[in-house]
Structure formats: structure tokens, C-alpha cells
Amino acid sequence: MPSPGPRPAAARATADDALTRVAGGDRDAFPALYDMLSPAVHGTALAVLRDPDHAAEVTQEVMVEIWRTASRWDARRGSARAWATTMAHRRAVDRVRSVQSQRTRDQAALDGDRPRAFDVVAEQAESNLEAERVRHCLGGLTDTQREAVVLAYYDGRTYREVAESLEAPLPTVKSRIRDGLTRLRDCLGVAA
């Protein structure tokens, strides 16, 4: 009857031995080490990330890091499996933070590009205040200026139509409108 498989202690010793050989420069030991550790590394990454694609990327990154830094492993501080899964956990957490930061940046960019909602109440309040200021300033004009400006700008009449309506000469009406607009501009504080 075949044996049910290696015992956990034997598997750990095998991974520990393979990592020791890789740390010593034995390139041929790495494929076996990869086969022994990559399932645990992938499982750890998948548990944190919950995304198979990201977990596969983290697994690849961790296994490359193990290849490059095998000499840093200290058997007295833990098994090869513990060392590898710790690296996987740290990388996976870093990936979660990175992905979340990217989402936050993307959302901020979208929010910045989105046109602001039109605030009808604020717009109406501002319009009312502006209309009140204009009414106040119109009250500061002479009667003839106010009448000429109102006919020209609120009724939409031409200079000639205003002159006919007021039964005044065209140059006089133009002067009244010009002088009235100058006084309105000064009252409203509008730059020329």
C-alpha cells in the first residue's frame, strides 16, 4: 500500500532543505522549492486579496523575492513556509492598499471632472440680490435717464424707437442712455 504522502514535519524539512540549497546558490533546487511553497503563498495572497488575478501576481512577486533573497532566511526564526507566507501576506496587504489608493485617486479625478450640480435656490437668491441692486441704482438716475435706459434695455427698443417714444431728439436720447449707463456702472461697481 502506498504511503498517504509526506508528513507535515517531513514536508517542512523538505522545503527548509530546498530553501537552504537555493540560498547556497543551487539553482536546481528552486523548481522543487517553488512547487512546495507556491500553493501556500498563493492561498495566503488569495485569502487577503479575494481576487485570483491579483493573488497570482503577488505569488509570482513573492517567489521571485524568495529566489533573490533566499540567503536572508534564518531557519532559527521560522520555517521556509512561514517565511514565504509572511512575505505573501505583506505583499497582499500592500496590494490592497495600492488598489484602494488608486480607486480613491480615480474617484477624486472623476469627481473633479464632473460638473457641479446647478443649485436653483442659490442661483435664484443671487439673481434676486442682483435685481435689488439694479433697482436701487436705477433709483439714483434722473427721471429722463431712467426712462430712456428702461425703454432701451428692459423693453428692448432701439435708440430710434426710444427717441420716438419719448418724443425727444435721437442725440439727446443717446446722451441720456450713455450717462444713465455710466451712473449705473459706477453704482454697481462694475469695471469699465
MODELLER restraints for C-alpha pairs under 7 A, 6 or more apart:
rsr = mdl.restraints
at = mdl.atoms
rsr.add(forms.Gaussian(group=physical.xy_distance, feature=features.Distance(at['CA:12:A'], at['CA:79:A']), mean=6.85, stdev=0.5))
rsr.add(forms.Gaussian(group=physical.xy_distance, feature=features.Distance(at['CA:15:A'], at['CA:33:A']), mean=5.97, stdev=0.5))
rsr.add(forms.Gaussian(group=physical.xy_distance, feature=features.Distance(at['CA:15:A'], at['CA:36:A']), mean=6.37, stdev=0.5))
rsr.add(forms.Gaussian(group=physical.xy_distance, feature=features.Distance(at['CA:15:A'], at['CA:80:A']), mean=6.07, stdev=0.5))
rsr.add(forms.Gaussian(group=physical.xy_distance, feature=features.Distance(at['CA:16:A'], at['CA:79:A']), mean=6.29, stdev=0.5))
rsr.add(forms.Gaussian(group=physical.xy_distance, feature=features.Distance(at['CA:16:A'], at['CA:80:A']), mean=5.11, stdev=0.5))
rsr.add(forms.Gaussian(group=physical.xy_distance, feature=features.Distance(at['CA:18:A'], at['CA:29:A']), mean=5.64, stdev=0.5))
rsr.add(forms.Gaussian(group=physical.xy_distance, feature=features.Distance(at['CA:18:A'], at['CA:33:A']), mean=5.58, stdev=0.5))
rsr.add(forms.Gaussian(group=physical.xy_distance, feature=features.Distance(at['CA:19:A'], at['CA:33:A']), mean=6.51, stdev=0.5))
rsr.add(forms.Gaussian(group=physical.xy_distance, feature=features.Distance(at['CA:19:A'], at['CA:70:A']), mean=6.59, stdev=0.5))
rsr.add(forms.Gaussian(group=physical.xy_distance, feature=features.Distance(at['CA:19:A'], at['CA:80:A']), mean=6.66, stdev=0.5))
rsr.add(forms.Gaussian(group=physical.xy_distance, feature=features.Distance(at['CA:21:A'], at['CA:29:A']), mean=6.26, stdev=0.5))
rsr.add(forms.Gaussian(group=physical.xy_distance, feature=features.Distance(at['CA:22:A'], at['CA:29:A']), mean=5.77, stdev=0.5))
rsr.add(forms.Gaussian(group=physical.xy_distance, feature=features.Distance(at['CA:22:A'], at['CA:30:A']), mean=6.00, stdev=0.5))
rsr.add(forms.Gaussian(group=physical.xy_distance, feature=features.Distance(at['CA:22:A'], at['CA:70:A']), mean=6.42, stdev=0.5))
rsr.add(forms.Gaussian(group=physical.xy_distance, feature=features.Distance(at['CA:23:A'], at['CA:70:A']), mean=4.59, stdev=0.5))
rsr.add(forms.Gaussian(group=physical.xy_distance, feature=features.Distance(at['CA:23:A'], at['CA:71:A']), mean=4.44, stdev=0.5))
rsr.add(forms.Gaussian(group=physical.xy_distance, feature=features.Distance(at['CA:37:A'], at['CA:81:A']), mean=6.20, stdev=0.5))
rsr.add(forms.Gaussian(group=physical.xy_distance, feature=features.Distance(at['CA:38:A'], at['CA:59:A']), mean=6.69, stdev=0.5))
rsr.add(forms.Gaussian(group=physical.xy_distance, feature=features.Distance(at['CA:40:A'], at['CA:85:A']), mean=6.53, stdev=0.5))
rsr.add(forms.Gaussian(group=physical.xy_distance, feature=features.Distance(at['CA:41:A'], at['CA:59:A']), mean=5.83, stdev=0.5))
rsr.add(forms.Gaussian(group=physical.xy_distance, feature=features.Distance(at['CA:41:A'], at['CA:84:A']), mean=6.34, stdev=0.5))
rsr.add(forms.Gaussian(group=physical.xy_distance, feature=features.Distance(at['CA:41:A'], at['CA:85:A']), mean=5.14, stdev=0.5))
rsr.add(forms.Gaussian(group=physical.xy_distance, feature=features.Distance(at['CA:41:A'], at['CA:88:A']), mean=5.57, stdev=0.5))
rsr.add(forms.Gaussian(group=physical.xy_distance, feature=features.Distance(at['CA:42:A'], at['CA:55:A']), mean=6.02, stdev=0.5))
rsr.add(forms.Gaussian(group=physical.xy_distance, feature=features.Distance(at['CA:42:A'], at['CA:56:A']), mean=6.49, stdev=0.5))
rsr.add(forms.Gaussian(group=physical.xy_distance, feature=features.Distance(at['CA:42:A'], at['CA:59:A']), mean=5.23, stdev=0.5))
rsr.add(forms.Gaussian(group=physical.xy_distance, feature=features.Distance(at['CA:44:A'], at['CA:85:A']), mean=6.27, stdev=0.5))
rsr.add(forms.Gaussian(group=physical.xy_distance, feature=features.Distance(at['CA:44:A'], at['CA:88:A']), mean=6.29, stdev=0.5))
rsr.add(forms.Gaussian(group=physical.xy_distance, feature=features.Distance(at['CA:44:A'], at['CA:89:A']), mean=6.09, stdev=0.5))
rsr.add(forms.Gaussian(group=physical.xy_distance, feature=features.Distance(at['CA:45:A'], at['CA:55:A']), mean=4.99, stdev=0.5))
rsr.add(forms.Gaussian(group=physical.xy_distance, feature=features.Distance(at['CA:45:A'], at['CA:58:A']), mean=6.58, stdev=0.5))
rsr.add(forms.Gaussian(group=physical.xy_distance, feature=features.Distance(at['CA:45:A'], at['CA:59:A']), mean=6.95, stdev=0.5))
rsr.add(forms.Gaussian(group=physical.xy_distance, feature=features.Distance(at['CA:45:A'], at['CA:88:A']), mean=5.72, stdev=0.5))
rsr.add(forms.Gaussian(group=physical.xy_distance, feature=features.Distance(at['CA:45:A'], at['CA:89:A']), mean=6.00, stdev=0.5))
rsr.add(forms.Gaussian(group=physical.xy_distance, feature=features.Distance(at['CA:45:A'], at['CA:92:A']), mean=5.36, stdev=0.5))
rsr.add(forms.Gaussian(group=physical.xy_distance, feature=features.Distance(at['CA:46:A'], at['CA:52:A']), mean=6.26, stdev=0.5))
rsr.add(forms.Gaussian(group=physical.xy_distance, feature=features.Distance(at['CA:46:A'], at['CA:55:A']), mean=4.96, stdev=0.5))
rsr.add(forms.Gaussian(group=physical.xy_distance, feature=features.Distance(at['CA:48:A'], at['CA:92:A']), mean=6.15, stdev=0.5))
rsr.add(forms.Gaussian(group=physical.xy_distance, feature=features.Distance(at['CA:48:A'], at['CA:93:A']), mean=6.85, stdev=0.5))
rsr.add(forms.Gaussian(group=physical.xy_distance, feature=features.Distance(at['CA:49:A'], at['CA:55:A']), mean=6.40, stdev=0.5))
rsr.add(forms.Gaussian(group=physical.xy_distance, feature=features.Distance(at['CA:49:A'], at['CA:92:A']), mean=6.24, stdev=0.5))
rsr.add(forms.Gaussian(group=physical.xy_distance, feature=features.Distance(at['CA:49:A'], at['CA:96:A']), mean=6.53, stdev=0.5))
rsr.add(forms.Gaussian(group=physical.xy_distance, feature=features.Distance(at['CA:58:A'], at['CA:88:A']), mean=6.82, stdev=0.5))
rsr.add(forms.Gaussian(group=physical.xy_distance, feature=features.Distance(at['CA:58:A'], at['CA:91:A']), mean=6.49, stdev=0.5))
rsr.add(forms.Gaussian(group=physical.xy_distance, feature=features.Distance(at['CA:58:A'], at['CA:92:A']), mean=6.44, stdev=0.5))
rsr.add(forms.Gaussian(group=physical.xy_distance, feature=features.Distance(at['CA:59:A'], at['CA:88:A']), mean=6.86, stdev=0.5))
rsr.add(forms.Gaussian(group=physical.xy_distance, feature=features.Distance(at['CA:62:A'], at['CA:87:A']), mean=6.50, stdev=0.5))
rsr.add(forms.Gaussian(group=physical.xy_distance, feature=features.Distance(at['CA:62:A'], at['CA:88:A']), mean=6.02, stdev=0.5))
rsr.add(forms.Gaussian(group=physical.xy_distance, feature=features.Distance(at['CA:137:A'], at['CA:184:A']), mean=5.85, stdev=0.5))
rsr.add(forms.Gaussian(group=physical.xy_distance, feature=features.Distance(at['CA:137:A'], at['CA:187:A']), mean=5.83, stdev=0.5))
rsr.add(forms.Gaussian(group=physical.xy_distance, feature=features.Distance(at['CA:137:A'], at['CA:188:A']), mean=6.99, stdev=0.5))
rsr.add(forms.Gaussian(group=physical.xy_distance, feature=features.Distance(at['CA:138:A'], at['CA:146:A']), mean=6.24, stdev=0.5))
rsr.add(forms.Gaussian(group=physical.xy_distance, feature=features.Distance(at['CA:138:A'], at['CA:184:A']), mean=6.80, stdev=0.5))
rsr.add(forms.Gaussian(group=physical.xy_distance, feature=features.Distance(at['CA:141:A'], at['CA:180:A']), mean=6.33, stdev=0.5))
rsr.add(forms.Gaussian(group=physical.xy_distance, feature=features.Distance(at['CA:144:A'], at['CA:176:A']), mean=6.99, stdev=0.5))
rsr.add(forms.Gaussian(group=physical.xy_distance, feature=features.Distance(at['CA:145:A'], at['CA:176:A']), mean=4.96, stdev=0.5))
rsr.add(forms.Gaussian(group=physical.xy_distance, feature=features.Distance(at['CA:145:A'], at['CA:177:A']), mean=6.01, stdev=0.5))
rsr.add(forms.Gaussian(group=physical.xy_distance, feature=features.Distance(at['CA:145:A'], at['CA:180:A']), mean=5.17, stdev=0.5))
rsr.add(forms.Gaussian(group=physical.xy_distance, feature=features.Distance(at['CA:146:A'], at['CA:180:A']), mean=6.75, stdev=0.5))
rsr.add(forms.Gaussian(group=physical.xy_distance, feature=features.Distance(at['CA:148:A'], at['CA:162:A']), mean=6.52, stdev=0.5))
rsr.add(forms.Gaussian(group=physical.xy_distance, feature=features.Distance(at['CA:148:A'], at['CA:173:A']), mean=6.69, stdev=0.5))
rsr.add(forms.Gaussian(group=physical.xy_distance, feature=features.Distance(at['CA:148:A'], at['CA:176:A']), mean=6.63, stdev=0.5))
rsr.add(forms.Gaussian(group=physical.xy_distance, feature=features.Distance(at['CA:148:A'], at['CA:177:A']), mean=5.80, stdev=0.5))
rsr.add(forms.Gaussian(group=physical.xy_distance, feature=features.Distance(at['CA:149:A'], at['CA:177:A']), mean=5.34, stdev=0.5))
rsr.add(forms.Gaussian(group=physical.xy_distance, feature=features.Distance(at['CA:149:A'], at['CA:180:A']), mean=6.67, stdev=0.5))
rsr.add(forms.Gaussian(group=physical.xy_distance, feature=features.Distance(at['CA:151:A'], at['CA:157:A']), mean=6.01, stdev=0.5))
rsr.add(forms.Gaussian(group=physical.xy_distance, feature=features.Distance(at['CA:151:A'], at['CA:162:A']), mean=6.24, stdev=0.5))
rsr.add(forms.Gaussian(group=physical.xy_distance, feature=features.Distance(at['CA:152:A'], at['CA:158:A']), mean=6.09, stdev=0.5))
rsr.add(forms.Gaussian(group=physical.xy_distance, feature=features.Distance(at['CA:152:A'], at['CA:159:A']), mean=6.78, stdev=0.5))
rsr.add(forms.Gaussian(group=physical.xy_distance, feature=features.Distance(at['CA:152:A'], at['CA:162:A']), mean=6.48, stdev=0.5))
rsr.add(forms.Gaussian(group=physical.xy_distance, feature=features.Distance(at['CA:159:A'], at['CA:170:A']), mean=6.90, stdev=0.5))
rsr.add(forms.Gaussian(group=physical.xy_distance, feature=features.Distance(at['CA:159:A'], at['CA:173:A']), mean=6.95, stdev=0.5))
rsr.add(forms.Gaussian(group=physical.xy_distance, feature=features.Distance(at['CA:159:A'], at['CA:174:A']), mean=6.62, stdev=0.5))
rsr.add(forms.Gaussian(group=physical.xy_distance, feature=features.Distance(at['CA:160:A'], at['CA:170:A']), mean=6.21, stdev=0.5))
rsr.add(forms.Gaussian(group=physical.xy_distance, feature=features.Distance(at['CA:163:A'], at['CA:169:A']), mean=5.99, stdev=0.5))
rsr.add(forms.Gaussian(group=physical.xy_distance, feature=features.Distance(at['CA:163:A'], at['CA:170:A']), mean=5.34, stdev=0.5))
rsr.add(forms.Gaussian(group=physical.xy_distance, feature=features.Distance(at['CA:163:A'], at['CA:173:A']), mean=5.81, stdev=0.5))
